[in-house]
Amino acid sequence: MEKTSPTAISQLALPERILLGPGPSLADPRVLQAMTTPLLGHLDPAFLGLMDRIQELLRYVFETSNRLTIPISGTGSAAMEAAVANMVEPGDKVLVCSNGYFSLRIAEMARRYGGDVLTITRPWGEVFTAEEVEAALQQHPAKVVAVVHAETSTGALQPLDDILRVVHQAGAYLIVDAVTSLGGLPVSVDLRKIDVCYSGAQKCLSAPPGVSPITFSPRAAEVLRERRTTVANWYLDCTLVEKYWGKERTYHHTAPISANYSLYEALSIVAEEGLEARWARHRRNAELLWQGLESLDLTLHVPIAYRLPTLTTVRVPDGIDETQLRMRLLNEYNIEIGGGLGELKGRVWRIGLMGYSSNPDNVDLLLSAFEKLLH
């Protein structure tokens, strides 16, 4: 049989977009430069030293002293699955607070690991009260409760403090999805006593996707050591992965070297800016965006009381083809924003102002483009 050759072979050449969607965000040029650093072996002493510095910076960003704080080699969904796989055993009761696309994903993962899952629901764009969680726990006394802090599909920011109180009073462990909040607004793992918290590199940290931070409190880490069964997912078994990131340095997998370079540089930039200053910048630019969108007679999907400053959902006006407008933004202005997911598909646009993407020039550019395209 005759072999065929590729029709064209050329050097990679892709457009440089202004990324204002739900992720990835724009990466700082320093982060991209870090990725060009020559490779080291994953057990090279120099790389092992870098691993220690990455963990120190992750603890700073999570606001925690948790020993088991590591980047999972994978995207944010891998960190989500690591949280579920390590905390849920077959037969464990799990309560998932479901008010968006990613809480649905947590529930599906928990079922696949044999969890006895109950979901409570709120309309997409709304948040849960502690009373709702408490009532559900009385009906379904759970070992694990899961909630999304910053729901990327809806733009809603879930208050955590009162929910943590009722979860801990019930003797349960809380998993918090902070994929769209870590580095953009307070997560406060230790202050809130969050049991398990995970995120992704490509949102407010502004690194490329591929490594995803996760942290386990000492209380949650004890669950890993006392499991009745082996973690079903070998690759994401944190009792194994922590031995690579801990003092043992036991080989587990070949770490994505360049991705860890990028994460280190991104975390360094966060530390240089300072968490409080970074949170204030995200809020300031979000408010500039909100005011501008409302001046164009556009309606924001989430009330301001629990609206995410990192991801804004805008309702599509009647008579507007939302897909067509997004494509015109991309083709005419080189700007990427996102469409709706799940129940909000076709009903909202999702605008991300995260990390390096969160600056007033991008806000002004987007508002100007919206004004021209809509009016």
NORQUI-V673997 format. One line per field, one symbol per residue. ss: DSSP state (2 for helix, 1 for strand, 0 for the rest). psi: psi as a letter, one per 40 degrees, with the letter a starting at -180 (. if undefined). burial: b if it has 9 or more other C-alpha atoms within 8 Angstrom, else e. A space follows every 10 residues. Layout:
ss=???
psi=???
burial=???
//
This chain:
ss=0000000000 0000000110 0000000022 2222000000 0000222222 2222222222 2200000011 1110022222 2222222000 0011111100 2222222222 2200011111 1000000002 2222222220 0001111101 1000011000 2222222220 0011111000 0000000022 2200011100 0000000000 1111110222 2222200000 0000000222 2222200000 0000002222 2222222222 2220222222 2222222222 2222200001 0002221000 1111100000 0222222222 2220110110 0222000111 1100222002 2222222222 22220
psi=hhiiiidhhi ihhiihihhf aeiiiihhdd ddddeehiii ieehdddddd dddddddddd defiehdghi hhgiaddddd ddddddehih ehhhhhhhfa dddddddddd ddeeighhhi iiiheiiiid dddddddddg hidhhhihdg hdedehhhid ddddddddde eihhhhhfde dhedihdgdd defhdhhiai debeefiiie ihiiihiddd dddddeidii hdhddehedd ddddeaddfh hdihigdddd dddddddddd dddhdddddd dddddddddd ddddeefihh dhiddfhhed hhhhhhiheh hddddddddd ddefhhiiii ibdehediih hhghbdegid dddddddddd dddd.
burial=eeeeeeeeee eeeeeeebbb bbbbbbbbee bbebbeeeee ebeeeebbeb bbbbbebbbb bbbbebebbb bbbbbbebbb bbbbbbbbbe ebbbbbbbbb bbbbebbebb bebbbbbbbb ebebbbbbeb eebbebbeeb bbbbbbbbbb bbbbbbbbbe ebbbebbbee ebbbbbbbbb bbbbbebbbb ebebbbbbbb bbbbbbbbbb bbbbbbbbeb bebbeeeeee beeeebbbee bbbbbeeebe eeeeebbbbb bbbbbbbbeb beeebeebbe bbbebbbbbb ebbbeeebeb bbeeebbbbb bbbbbbeeee ebeebbebbb eeebbbbbbb beebbbbbbb bbbbbbbbbe ebbeebbebe beeee
//
